[in-house]
Amino acid sequence: MATTRDETRDETTAPHSLRNDAADESERRRIAALGALAILDTPPSPGFDRICAMARDLFDAQWAAIAFVDERRLWFKARIGVPFPEMAREGTFCETLMGADGVVVVPDAAADPRFANLVTVHGEHGIRACAGAPLVLDSGDCVGALCVMDTRPRNFDDCDRALLAELAKVAVSEIALHQANHAVQDTQSALVSAEQRYRALAEANAALVWRADAHGRLVDISLMGPFSGMSREDFLGLGWLALLHPDERTLLTRQALRAGVRGATYEGAHRLVCADGGYRWTRIRVVPLRDASGEVCEWVGTGVDEHDRHVAEANLRRSEARLRLALNAARMVAWEYDPEALTTQRSDNSRDIIGVEADDLNGYLLNIHPEDRRLFHEAYRRGGPMRVAELRYMHPNGQMMWLSSRGQEFVEEDGERRIIGVTYDITDRKISEERAWRAANHDGLTGLPNRAFFQSNVETLLRIRDGGCKALILVDIDEFKAVNEAIGHDAGDALLRETAERLRAALCDNAVIARLGSDEFGIFLTDCADAEEATRTAERLIAEIGREIYRADHIIACRASGGIALHPQHGETAAELMKDAETALYAAKSQDRNRALLYDPGMRELIAVRAQITAEMRAALENGQIIPFYQPRVDLRTGAIIGFEALARWRHPTRGILTPGVFATAFDTPELALGIGRKMARDVLADIRAWLDEGLDPGSVAVNLSPADFGEGGLSGRLLGLLREAGVPPKNFTVEVTESVFLGKGGGAVASALQALNAGGVRIALDDFGTGFASLTHLKQYPVDEIKIDRSFVMDAPTDPDDAAIVTAVIGLGRALDLGVVAEGVETSEQAQFLRDHGCVEAQGFLFGKPMVGSRATTLLRAQAQARAEREAPLALRA
């Protein structure tokens, strides 16, 4: 909604673009449709104002307006925040909407060349974001727009767009109501004018008086009124027949002959030519005079000019027809009500609209919802408001309707009261309002209330002081992002819908359920015995969510975590309970998940500790306290070290060497994850270069990459560049990735980065193989050189048939695909022997060496090099 840079330009000459539009047939039709509404320059209307206020509140906008667009201007029927009642049309956002198929959004008008130079954008108003929906009539003509504006750039998501479109439909319904009311007013005015003409005609004298012989030949005539300027001779004899309208001659001749034969009085309306040459409707009345024998001897007749009345009646019939059409189009019934006699009379369309006869008051009242009948009686009692904004009505066909009515009271001369009014069907408007309300307060995917509506409900329920215990439970699906992006968003949506259904089925009517976020649900129990019952309920819900879901060719199995807060023990308000439940949920997720925890004030220490660790990790990076430790990877056949895995350690100034278990939360912050990854890569490459310079062979050293490393972009170029700078051959460097990296939103970027690294000679290892969602797919899609069997399978492989089968299958898979296979977490000689027996060549674990500082790794490499040299030396030298 913006105006042109020069609002004072001469508008008497339309710009070229508007002249072209004026020539366009569709624009002329649109302007004609707008004019027919008779809405321009009318006073404000409460209905439009409410829609405008709803738009502002729903979208938290500073400006909102309902604008109608005529040939040269925008005129605001309703506005909030808009400082002017109208503005020039040219170049505005609303003009753009005239050709739009639906909602149009301009996130930042200052960055849009179409609007950047408009006064309302770069001037004092500073409008930046605009969103609007066209107001399209049933005829297909767009007459205006519903717009919201803000002084800050912003976007509108699909839900916002759908909501704005629904509000536009409500505004179009209000336009139809305005048009129908206007038609009723016009018809009432026509009735008054017609009645005045009728009274004047009743007082008028006859325009013609004549005498005719027994055979119908005129012998005398007096001319008055519109016929006074004519010649009498034109009427005498049978000349009067020539003065009849050609369409009337045959009819009147037959009727005159029939009257003459019967000797009866004749009366009828016919068109006669008058002094000005035109034809006027004249009521002819002819009375026979009889002689003593009873024979007709003479005819006496009069002609009364009733042209105005005849035309008025015809116009009235046309007006009544238009009124009927207007009432039907607007789904309105006109009525007159006698509040003393309790009788009513409605327009002919009463049965079509409300399903009862025009005079059936009892049937109408019985169809009104019992709780709303009092609204009718209170409205139309003496001194009542004469208006019912809305009431529920059950149509005899079983359809539930919403009706609204308004009336005007008047008192007859005898003192009797009458009320004339209209009742109109507002069902479509209520449906649109309901859709808009649901869109604003409910989640479109699951149908559950959203966060704002949930918190409002909780606040309301907390105000009911019944002395009982109430519980707020937050449930979050664990690893939902991995499911959603591993097997598709459709599967993720199905999981959310199924979760919502399971929550509904598992809870009784005293529970309020909502979807609060992507994978978070809220449950408020209004009647909870104690903390134990709340905990049992939460655990039961987590168990329900954890049941497998079968969808197409996938089995979806997810766990969930929960946090519980009690009222009044933990908080008095909804905000306090939400905060406490979120703290308990965080604690549950920090303790291996798949559990529900009751809030305890000590849990807040977890958040404080996490914040402290994040701050300390930033300092540790700056001070160079993050260092690599190396765990050897060995050849199971010879026991020789053939490589290392570099693992991050924190050399704490007071606590010593700390493992990632202490600072794992730091990896949730992309900035820290990137910093740790870069520091590790530089230090590892420096150590590799030092070993090579000493003549030692470290094999291939693996560095773990996190999702944050791929999210930044340019990963492959940076790592290959570091390899060149350090002078390390790519064969000595391996990157390890877990399937969580593949499941991120940037799957395409991950693939391109790994392909570039692989093309540069860097080995790619897939870590924790078999624990994810689609490992075989990843082996096909990504350039993987080796797979690492997760320690959870290796640990019990010698004794557990299932784990043994999995390990054997992975080894066979690696051999079939020509991939290296590395077993992780080998801690016993039995595990090592099992792996050797089944063809696994490489392994790492505490059995071969714990993660060690770089200097300790150097010692091992030196010892291995010396041993190899001694084995390869000639016998004489060994002696």
N, C-alpha and C positions, 0 to 999 in steps of 0.2 A: 504494500500500500504506500505508494510514493507519488509525489507531485513533480511537475516539470520544473526546470530551473527558472523559468520566467512565468510566474503565475498571472501576471498582469498583461499578457499578450492580447492582441485584438482577436477575440473569438468570433467576430462576425464573419470572418473568412476561414473556413475549415482548412486545415493543412492538407497537403496532397494525399497523404495516406488515408485520411478520413474521407476525402472526396472519393477516393477509390472504393472505400468501404461502403459509402452511401450508395454507390452504383451497384454494389453487390446485392443480389437478391436475398441471400440469407441474412445479411445485416439489416436490410429493410424489414424482413419478416421479424427478426429479433426485436427491432425497435418498436414495431407495431404490437408485438406481444407484450412488451414492457408497458406501452401506453395503455393497452387494454386492462392492465392490472389496476390502473388508477391509484397507484401507490406512491408515486413521486411527490415530494413536498407535502406529505401528510404528517400529522403530529406523531410523536413517539408512541410505540405500542408496547405494552408490558410483555407480550409474548416474545417479540423480537429482542427486547432488552434482556430477558432471562436467558435466551440462547446465547447472546453476546457475552453475558456474565459467566455462563457455564464454560464457554470457550476459553475465556481468560483464565478462569480458575483451573480448568483441567490441564492446560498447557503452561501454567505459571508464566503467562505472557504479560507484557506491560501495555500493549495495545490489542484491542479486538474490535472488529467492526463487521456489520452486514451492509454491504454497498450495492447499490443498483447503478448500472452503467448505461447512460443514454448516449446520444450522438456525440456530445462534447464534454461530459462531466461525469464524475462519480458523486452520487448523492447517498449519504449515510442514513439509513433508516434507524440503525442502532450503532452506538459507538462507545467505547470505553478507552480513555487515554488519548483518543484522536482529538486534536485541538480545533478542528474546523469541521463545519457541517457538510461541506462539499469541496471538490477540487477538480481541476482540469483533468480530463481523461488521458491525454496523450502520454505515452511512455510509461504508464503506471503498471504496477504489478497486477492490479485487477484487470487491466486491459489484456494482459497476457493470458489470464484465466478464461477469457471469452472463447478461446479456441481450444481449451484444454479438455482432455477426456476424463480427467480425474484430478486428484489432489496434486498441487504443484508446490515444491519446497525450494526456497532459495536460502541455503545455509548462511551465506554471507553476501549481502547485497553490495557491500563495498568492494568485493572481489569479483562481482559479476558485471561485465562491461555494459549490460543492458540497463543497469540501475545505478552504477557507481557514481554518476554525475548528477543524480537527482538531489533536489534540495533536502528532502526528508532523509536522505542517506548521509550526505556529507555536510549538511547544515546542522542547525541547533538541535533537531530532533534525534539525529544519529541512529536511525533505524538500520539494523544489520540483518537480522534473520526474519524471513517472511514465510508463511505457509498459508495456503488458501485452497478452498474447494469451490468449484463453480455451482451456482444455483440454477439447476436445469429443470424447466417445467415439463409436464407430461407431453407437451407438444414437441419436445426436443430443443426448444429455444433456451439459450442461456441468457439470463437477465441480470445477473450480478454474481456476487461472491461472498463467502464467509471467510474472513482472514484473521489471523493472529500474527503479531509482530513483536519483536524484542530488540533491545539495544545492544544485545550481545550475540555474537555468532553462535549458532547452534544447529543441530540437525534434528530431524523428526524420524523416528523409526517406523516400521510397518504398523505397529499397534497405534501410534500417534496418527498416522495417515488414515487408518480405518476409522478411528474415533472421530477425526475431523470430517470425514465423508458422511458418517452417520449424523453428525450435528447439522451438516448441510441439508440432509433429507428432512430433518425436523424443521429447518428454516423454510424449505419449500412447502411443507405442510402448513406452516403459518401463513405463507403467501396465499395458498388456496383458501384458507379461512378468511383472510382479508378480502379476497375477491368475492367470495360468497356473501359476506356481510354487505359489501358495496352493492351487489345485485339486489339484495333484499331492500336496501334503502331506496334504490331507484324505483323498484316496483311500488313501494309504499307511496312515493311521490306521484307516480303515474295514477294510482288509485285516487288520490286526493284531487288531482287535476280533472280526471274524468268525472268525479262526482260534481265538481263545480260546473262543468259544461252541461251535465245532465239537468241541473237545477235551472240553468239559463234557458235551455231548450223547452223545459216544461212551461215556462212563462211566456214563450213566444207565441204570436198569432199565426193563423194559417196564412200561407203565401198565395194560395189559389182557392177561389170559390166559384163554382159554376153550376149551370143547369143544362140538362140534355133531354132530348125527347125520348120516347119509349124505345127507339132504335139505337140510342147511344150517340146521336149527333148533337154536338154542343150548340146551344142557342144563345147562351150568354156566359160571360166569364169576367171576373175581376182579377187583376194581376197585382200582386204585392211582392215585397221582398226582392229576391234575386230575379223575379220574373217581371218586375214593374216596368222595365225599359223595353219590353217586347210588344209586338203588335197583337191586339186581341184577335184580329182576323186569322192569324196563324193557327189559332186553337179551334175556331168555329168549325162546325160541321164535323168531318172526320179528320180535320187537319191535325188534331192533337196526336194522332197516331205517328205522324212524321216527326214529332218532337220527342218521341221516346228514344232512348238509347237503342241502337240496332239489336243488341242482345236481349232487350226487354220486349220488343214489339210482339213477337209470336206468343210469348208467355202471357202478356197482359191481354192480348186479343182473345185467347182461349178462355182465360179466367172471366173476362167481361161477358163473353157469349154464354158461359156456364151460369154466371150470375143472372143474366137476362132471362134465360130459360126458366130458372128457378124463381126469379123475382126476389132474390135474396140480396142482403147487404154484402158488399165486397170491400175488403181492406187488404192492402199490400204495399210494400216499399219498392219503388222503381226509380230509375235514373231518368231525369228530364233535362233537356237542354235549357239553359238560362240565358239572360241578357248578355253575359260576357262570352258566350259561345261554349262554355264548359258545361258539363253535366253534373247535376246535384241529386243526391238521394232525396226523394220526396215520398212521404207516406200518403198514399191515395186512399180516400174513404168515400164510397158511393152508396147512397141510401135511396131505395125506390119509393116513389109516391104513387098511391093507387087511387082510382076513381071510385064512384059509388058501387060499381059492379065488382070491384076488387082487382081490376086489371091495372098493370103498371102503365101509368100515363106520363110519367116524368121521372128523371133521375136528378138528384141533388148531390153534388160532391165537393169535397175539400181536398186540397193538397198542402200538407204541412212540411216545410223544409226541415228535414232531420239529418242533413248531410253531416254536420259536425258530430252529432250523436253517433251516427252510423260509423263514421271514421274513428271516433273515440272508442266505440265498442270493438271495432276491428283491431285498433291499437292495443286495447286492453287484452283482447284474446291473445295477441302476439306477446304482450308483456307477461301474461300469465303463463304462456308456453315457455318463454325464456326463464321465468321464475322457476317453473317446474324443472327445466333443464339445469338451472343453477343449483337448485336444491339437491337434485340427484347427483350432479357433478361433485358438489361439496359434501355429499352424504349428510344432508340436513333435512329436518322435518319442521315445518312451521306449524304453530298451534295457537289456539285460544283456550284459556282455562278459566273456569268459574270456580273460585276457591270456596264460595259459600255452598253452591249446589254440588260441588265436587264432580263437575262434568268437564269434558274437554272435546275439542274438535281439531283434528290435525289435517295437514295437507294430504293429497291423494297418495303420496309415496310412503305413507306411514307403514304399510305392510311390507314394502320392499326393504325399507331401512331397518325398522325395529321389530318387524314381525307381528304387529298387532293392528287391528282395524282403527280407522281414523277417530272413532268415538269411544274406544275401549280404554278407559282410564285404569280400571282395576287390573286388567291384564298387564298393562305397562308397569304398574307399581309392584305387582307380584314378581315380575321378571327382574326388578332391581335387587341387587345383593342385599340381604337383610340388614347388614351393618351400615348400608348407605341410604336406606329409605328415609331416615331422619333428615338427611341432607336436603332431600326434595321438600319435605314438609317445612323445615326451618327456612328454606330459601323463599318460599312463596306464601308464607304467612304475612299478615299485615305488618308492614315495617321491616320485612325481611330484605336480604340483599338482592333478591330477584336474580340470583345467579348461582349455579352449581358448577364449580370448576371442573370436577370429574367425579364420576361414579361408575361402579361396576354393574354390568347389565348382561343377563343371560338370555340371548336370543332363543326363541322357541326351537330353532334348528340345532341347538346345543352349542353354538359358538359363543365364547365369552367375549364381550365387547366392553369398550370404555366409551361413555357418553359424557357430553358437557352441554349445559343449557343456560340460556339467559333470557330474561323477559323484561317487559315494560308494563308497569301497572297503570291503569286509567280507571276513572270512575264515571259511570253513566249518569245521565241527568236525573235518573230516579234513585241515584245513590248506590247502585250495585257496582261491585268491583269486577273488573275483568283484567286478565293478564295475557298479553300477546307476546309470543317469543319464538325461539327456535331451539331445537335440540340437534346436536350434530355429533357424528361418529368420529371420535378421536383415537380409535384403536390403532391405526397406522402410526400416529404420532407417539402414542404410548409405547408401541413396540420399538420404534426408533430410539426413544428415550431410554427404554430398558436396555437395548443393545449398547447404547452409548455408556450407560451406567455400568453395565457388565464389563464392557471393554476397559473402563477406567478402574474397576475394582476387582476384576477377576483375571486369572491367568488363562489365556486363550488356548493353551495346549491341554491342560488338565481339567479346566473348568473350576478349579479351586479358587478361593479368595486370594488376592495378592498381598504383599507385605503391608501396604498402607491400610487396606481394609481389615486385615488381620489385627494389626495393632489397635485400630479404632475399636474393633469388637472386643478385644481383650480389655481395653480401658473401660468400656461400658460394663462389661461383666464384673470387673473388679470393684465397680461402684456399688454392686449389690452386696451389702454386708449381711451375709447369712451365717457368719461364724465358722464356716467350713474351710477346708484346705483346698486350694487350687494349685494346679501344676502347669508349667509351661515347658514343653519338650521340643527341642530342636533336633532334627534328624538329617544327617548329611550322607549322601551316597559316596562311599569310598571309591576312588579311582574312576569316577564317572567320566571324566574327560578321556581317559584311555579307552573306555568302551565306546564312547560316542564317536571318537575319531578313528578307532581301529576298524570297526565294522559298519560305520556309516551313521549319519545324523538321524536317519529314519529309525534305526535300531535304538539310538539314544532317546528319541522321542517316545518310542514304544515302551522303553524302560520307565520313563517318567510317568507316562499314562498308567502303566500297570502298577507302579508304586502308589500313585494316587488312589487307584481302585482298591488296592490292598489296605491302605490306611483307612479308607471309608468302611470297608467290610470289617476291619478288626476293631473299630471304635464304636462306642454307643452314641446315642443322640446328644449326650451332654458334653460332647467334644467338638471343638472348633478346629478345622483343618485348613491349612493354607500352603501354597507354594511360595516360598519367600525369595528364592533366587534360582540360579541355574539348576542345582541339584540339592537344594536345601528345602526342607518342609518344616512347618511349625504346627504344633498340636497344643491346644489349651484345654485342659480338663477342668470343668467347673465343679465337679463333685468328686474329690479325691480323698480317700480316707487318711492317708499318711504318706510319708516318704517311701516306705516299702512298696505300697501299691503303685505309686508313680514310677518307681524303678522297674517293677515287674511289667508294667504296661509298656515302658520304653523298650525293655529287652524283648518283649513279645513282638513289638513292631519291627525291631531290627531283625528278628528271626523271620518274620513274614517277608520283609524286603529281601532277605538273603536267599529265599527259595528260587530255584532256577526258573528262568523264563525261556520257553522254546519259541523261537521265531525263525521261520523259513529254515535255512540251513545252519543256523547259529543257536548255540545254547548260551544264554547270557546269565552269568552268575556273579552277582555283586554283593559286597558287604556294605554295612552302614555303621555309622557311629552316631551316638546321641548325647545330648547334654540336657540336664533337668534342673529347673529352678522352681522353688515353692513359694506360694503366697500364703501368709504374710512373712514367713520365716526369712526369705532371702530378699524380698523387695516389695514395695507397696504399689509401684506403677508398672505399666507395661514396658516402658523403656528400661527400668531397673531389672525386671525379670529377663528381658531379652539379653541384656548385657551379661547377666549371671549365667544364663543358659549357654550363651556363646562361649563363655570362659570354660564351662564344663565340657562343651563339645570339643574345644581345642585340646583340653586335657585328654579326652578320650582318643582323639586322633594321634596324640603324642605317645599313647601307650598301646601301640600295635593295633589300634582301631578295632572295629567289629564289637564294640561294647558301648554301654550307656553309663555315664557317671553323673552322680548327683553333685550339684555345686557345693564347693567348699571354699571359704575365703582364702585358704592357702593356695588355691589354684591360680590366683592372680600372680603369685610369685613366678609361675611358669612364663607368663607373658613378660614379666619384668626381666626374668633371666634371658628370655629370647632377645629382648631389646638390648640387654647388656652384651650378649654374645655378638650380636650384629655390630654394635659399636666397637667392641674389642677386636673383631675381625678386620674392620676397616683399619684400625690402628696397626694390627698385625701385618697386613699387606704393606702398609706404608713403611713399617720398620723391618721388612724382610724376614718375618718370623714364620712364614709359610714355606716349608721345605719339602723336597721329595724324599721318601723312603722307598727302598727297592726290595721287592720280594722275588727271589730267584724262580725261574721257570726251567725245569730240567728235562733231560731226555731219560725216560723211564728205562730204556735199555742199557744206558751207560752211566747214568747218574750225573752226566756233565751238564753244566749251566749253559743253556742255549738262549737265554734272554731274561728280561726282568719285567715286572709290572711296577710302574711308578705310582705311589700312593701318597696323597697329601697328608702332611702332619703339621701340627702347630707347635712350634717351639716356644712354649709359654715362659715368660720371664720368671714366674714363681712356681708354676705347677708342672713344669717339665714338658715332656713330649705328650701332646694330646692327639687322639685319633679323631676321624670325622664324626664318630658317634657323639662327640661333645659339641662340635660346631656344625652339624649337618643342616641346622635351620638356616645357616648363612647362605646355603645354595638356593633357598627360596627367593633370595633377593638377586635379580639378574645382574646388577652391578657388581656384587661381590662374587657371584659365580664366574663372571667373565674375568674379573681380576685374578681369582685363584687359578683359573685355567691358563691365563697368559703367563703368570709367574711360574707355574709348574712347567710349561712347555719350554721356557727360556732356560730354567735351571737344569732340566733333564738333558736338553741338547748340549749345554755346556759340559755336563758330566760325561756324556757320550764322546764328545770331542776330546776331552781329557784322557779317557780310556784309550781311544784310538791313537792319540799322540804318544801314549806310553807303550803302544804295541799290543794292547790287550784287546780281546774280542768279546764285546758285551752281548753279541747276538742282536736281536731286535728288542728294543725297549718300548713298552706300551704305555700310552698316556690316555686316561679316561676323558671323554668329551661329554659335556652336559648339554641339555636343550638350550641353555642360554648361549652357549658357544655358537650354535647354528642360528639362533635368532638374530644375532647382530648383523650377519651378512659378511661376505668376503672372507670366510673362515679358511677356505682352501688356499687362497692366495697368500694369506698371512702366514699359515703354517709352512707352506713351501718356501716362502721368503725367509722365514727363520731358519729352515734347513740350509738354505744357500748361505746365509750369513754365518752360521755356525760351522759350515763345511762338513756337515754330517750326511753321509749317503742315505737316501730314502730307505734302503733295505734295512737299515738299523733303527727304523722308527715305525711304530705301529700305533694306530688310534683305536681305542675300544669304545664302542657305543652300546647302550642298552636299548631295548625296544621302546622305552618311553621316549627316546629321541625321535623314533619313527612316527610315533603317535601324536606328535605336536601338530599345530596348525600349519607349520611351514614344511610339510612333508616334501614338497617339490624342491625347496631350497636344500633340504638334507640330502636328497638324492643327487642333485647337481654338485654339491660340495664333496660328497664321498666319491663320486665318479671322477672329479678333478684330482683328488688326492690319490686315488688308485692309479689314474693315468700318470701321475708324477712319481710312481714307484712306492708310495706309502702303503703298508699293509693295513687291511681293515679287519678288525675282530669284533664278532657279535657276542657281547657279554651276557651272562645269566640266561643262556639259551634254554628254551623250554618253559620258562616261567611266564611268558607274555601271552598275547592273544592271537598272533598270526605269524609265528616264526617262519613257517615254510614259505609263506608269501613274501616275507622279507628276504629270504635267501634268493628268491627269484627276482625280486625288484631291485635289490641293492648289490653293489660289488663287494661281496664278503669273501675274505681269504681264509678265515678260520673261525670256528665256533668254540665257545667255552662252556663246558658243562657246569651248571650251577652246583655249588657245594651241597645244596639240599638233596640232590639226587645221589651224589657221590658218597655222602656220609654213611648211609645204610645199604649201599649197593651190595656188599658181601653177604648180607643177611636178609635183606628184604627183596622178595622176588619182583615186586612192582618196580622198585628203584633200579634193580638189576636190569630189568627189561628195558627201562627208559634209557639207561646209560648205554646198554648194548646197541639199542636202536640208533642213538645219536652217533655213536662211533661208526656204525654201518652207513648212516646217512652221509657223514663227512667223507668216508672212503668213496662212496658212490658218486659224490659231487666233486671229488678231488679237492676237498677242503681240509685244512689243518684242524685237529681236534685237541683241545687243552682241557684237562680236568682240573677243577678248582677245589680248594679246601681239603686236600689230601693230608690226613693227619696220622694215619696208621699204616704199618707195613701191609696189613691185610687189604686195605683199600688199594695200595699201590700194586700189590700182586694181582688183585682182581682186574685192575685196569690193564696191566701188562698181558694177562691171559686173554683179554678180549680185544687186544690190538690197539689200545690207546698208547700213543708214543710220548706225548708231552703232558706234564702236570706241574702244579704248584701247590704249596700248602706248607703248614708248619713242619711236616715231616722233613722237608728239604730246606727250610729256612724261613724264619719270620721276617716281616718287613724290617729293613735295616737302613741305617744312615749311609750316605754315599761312600764314605771312607771305608766302612765295613765291606761294602760291595766290592770296592777296589781291592781289598785284601783277598777276598775270595777269588776274584779274577786272576790276581797275581799267582795265587797258589795253584789254581787250575792250569795256568800257562806254564808254570814251573813243572808241574807233574806231567803235562803233555810233552814238554821238552825232554824230560828224563826218560819217558817211555820211547821217544823217537830217537834218542841219542844212540850212537854205535855202542856195542858191548864194551869195547875197550875204554871208551870215555866214561861209561857208567861205573866201571871198576875203579 
